[in-house]
Amino acid sequence: MRWRSKSNRDWLRSLPGVTEDEPLATRTSFGIGGPAEFFVESGRVETIEKMLTGCLEREIPYTLLGAGTNLLIADKGIEGLVIRVVNRDHRIEGTRVTAGAGLKMMRLARIVADAGLRSFEFAIGVPGTVGGAVYQNAGCWGKEMRDVLVDVCGFVPGAGKQKWDPKKLQLGYRTSALREGALKGALVIEATVHLERGDGEEAKRLMAKLTAERNETQPIKTKNCGSVFKNPPGDSAGRLVQAAGLKGLRQGKAAVSTLHGNFIVNEGGATARDVATLIQRIQAEVKRRFNAELEPEVELVGRWK
Ligand SMILES: Cc1cc2nc3c(=O)[nH]c(=O)nc-3n(C[C@H](O)[C@H](O)[C@H](O)COP(=O)(O)OP(=O)(O)OC[C@H]3O[C@@H](n4cnc5c(N)ncnc54)[C@H](O)[C@@H]3O)c2cc1C
């Protein structure tokens, strides 16, 4: 690969806190995947911006990582620089809440409930970060980020800091311009949401109830990536997988959950290849049985070849 010149490798090695061949599996909810060639964890926005600009100038590939709850990382790992974004500040101004990209959605859900704010209860179902939730327009129980989002402060390598409103972000069903549009490769620095004044204790009771219900119907405590597939229009991916008789289907150490058809569980030692193959087998069988296309919600990243 052309970018691996001595001067580029020297530059990467000079980054504050950088490590090489850093295991990533433990930084994902799946517990799967090879190492990052170069890895940095940072909560300092200016430092991350400088690293991204350096990567752009040197044509070094980079990958942003949040909580790793929507990723299937290849067994050979990720080339170039992986930056784990951990800026976790927040501020509350009236009913507006601004949170750093590295803050976990679940944590923010509790913070805003403590502050007597409502409309963010759905976030208790999203184990990822604010940055990952914007990227993915994450949502749960019929509500999603775009319902509450005011704007996002971001950084585009080569173009600098920018403000994006929901229109610019093109938030769609589990997607955005960051995932598949003009903002690909950009960094979410922080997001501002608009909530409603209300009874925070009631919000906490609702979140506890929703969490308890979810624990009954989804294999939340296993190693998984949440929903593997997006729901096709007018249907549910879990229903289709179940109707195709695929619950419990195995590939190596990966298996379709017997509790919920839209979850793949790492039973211990599953490889990314196991999961990717299982995904393809499910897609093929659901297509054959029902002529329905299942599009992955989980994102495959890294060196697959
Ligand atoms: C048990 C379980 C339940 C789940 N339930 C739900 C649910 O109900 N609803 C739902 O929507 N999702 C759900 N998910 C999936 C996941 O939590 C969300 O997609 C979440 O938004 C991913 O955030 P993350 O920080 O983990 O992102 P990661 O998985 O780390 O990354 C995902 C993508 O976001 C990008 N990204 C991360 N941070 C930034 C940043 N700061 N700037 C730019 N790009 C960034 C990454 O580059 C990557 O492409 C679930 C997952 C699990 C494991």
The ligand as a MOL file (V3000), in Angstrom:
LIG
                    3D

  0  0  0     0  0            999 V3000
M  V30 BEGIN CTAB
M  V30 COUNTS 53 58 0 0 0
M  V30 BEGIN ATOM
M  V30 1 C -27.7110 -4.8130 22.3830 0
M  V30 2 C -27.8000 -3.7350 21.3400 0
M  V30 3 C -29.0040 -3.0690 21.1330 0
M  V30 4 C -29.0990 -2.0680 20.1670 0
M  V30 5 N -30.2940 -1.4250 19.9990 0
M  V30 6 C -30.3890 -0.4340 19.0940 0
M  V30 7 C -31.6270 0.2670 18.9090 0
M  V30 8 O -32.6190 0.0100 19.5690 0
M  V30 9 N -31.6710 1.2380 17.9720 0
M  V30 10 C -30.5880 1.5650 17.2120 0
M  V30 11 O -30.6910 2.4780 16.3890 0
M  V30 12 N -29.4160 0.9240 17.3630 0
M  V30 13 C -29.2880 -0.0550 18.2750 0
M  V30 14 N -28.0970 -0.7130 18.4250 0
M  V30 15 C -26.9760 -0.3900 17.5390 0
M  V30 16 C -26.0390 0.7330 18.0140 0
M  V30 17 O -26.0830 0.9110 19.4210 0
M  V30 18 C -26.3420 2.0510 17.3140 0
M  V30 19 O -26.2660 1.9240 15.9170 0
M  V30 20 C -25.3810 3.1620 17.7610 0
M  V30 21 O -25.8290 4.3680 17.2130 0
M  V30 22 C -23.9400 2.9220 17.3330 0
M  V30 23 O -23.1130 3.8140 18.0600 0
M  V30 24 P -21.5990 3.4460 18.4210 0
M  V30 25 O -21.0300 4.5470 19.2180 0
M  V30 26 O -21.5280 2.1040 19.0260 0
M  V30 27 O -20.9640 3.4350 16.9730 0
M  V30 28 P -19.8690 2.4160 16.4090 0
M  V30 29 O -20.4740 1.0620 16.3190 0
M  V30 30 O -18.5950 2.5670 17.1370 0
M  V30 31 O -19.7010 3.0020 14.9470 0
M  V30 32 C -20.7650 2.9350 14.0200 0
M  V30 33 C -20.4730 3.9430 12.9100 0
M  V30 34 O -20.5660 5.2520 13.4570 0
M  V30 35 C -19.4030 5.9860 13.1170 0
M  V30 36 N -19.1010 6.9280 14.1940 0
M  V30 37 C -19.0120 6.6640 15.5170 0
M  V30 38 N -18.6940 7.7870 16.1850 0
M  V30 39 C -18.5730 8.7780 15.2610 0
M  V30 40 C -18.2570 10.1670 15.3150 0
M  V30 41 N -17.9820 10.7880 16.4700 0
M  V30 42 N -18.2410 10.8710 14.1510 0
M  V30 43 C -18.5160 10.2750 12.9710 0
M  V30 44 N -18.8010 8.9680 12.8530 0
M  V30 45 C -18.8410 8.2250 13.9910 0
M  V30 46 C -18.3020 4.9440 12.9760 0
M  V30 47 O -17.2460 5.4110 12.1500 0
M  V30 48 C -19.0560 3.7930 12.3420 0
M  V30 49 O -19.0820 3.9370 10.9430 0
M  V30 50 C -27.9710 -1.7290 19.3850 0
M  V30 51 C -26.7580 -2.3940 19.5950 0
M  V30 52 C -26.6620 -3.3840 20.5650 0
M  V30 53 C -25.3440 -4.0660 20.7850 0
M  V30 END ATOM
M  V30 BEGIN BOND
M  V30 1 1 1 2
M  V30 2 1 2 3
M  V30 3 2 2 52
M  V30 4 2 3 4
M  V30 5 1 4 5
M  V30 6 1 4 50
M  V30 7 2 5 6
M  V30 8 1 6 7
M  V30 9 1 6 13
M  V30 10 2 7 8
M  V30 11 1 7 9
M  V30 12 1 9 10
M  V30 13 2 10 11
M  V30 14 1 10 12
M  V30 15 2 12 13
M  V30 16 1 13 14
M  V30 17 1 14 15
M  V30 18 1 14 50
M  V30 19 1 15 16
M  V30 20 1 16 17
M  V30 21 1 16 18
M  V30 22 1 18 19
M  V30 23 1 18 20
M  V30 24 1 20 21
M  V30 25 1 20 22
M  V30 26 1 22 23
M  V30 27 1 23 24
M  V30 28 2 24 25
M  V30 29 1 24 26
M  V30 30 1 24 27
M  V30 31 1 27 28
M  V30 32 2 28 29
M  V30 33 1 28 30
M  V30 34 1 28 31
M  V30 35 1 31 32
M  V30 36 1 32 33
M  V30 37 1 33 34
M  V30 38 1 33 48
M  V30 39 1 34 35
M  V30 40 1 35 36
M  V30 41 1 35 46
M  V30 42 1 36 37
M  V30 43 1 36 45
M  V30 44 2 37 38
M  V30 45 1 38 39
M  V30 46 1 39 40
M  V30 47 2 39 45
M  V30 48 1 40 41
M  V30 49 2 40 42
M  V30 50 1 42 43
M  V30 51 2 43 44
M  V30 52 1 44 45
M  V30 53 1 46 47
M  V30 54 1 46 48
M  V30 55 1 48 49
M  V30 56 2 50 51
M  V30 57 1 51 52
M  V30 58 1 52 53
M  V30 END BOND
M  V30 END CTAB
M  END
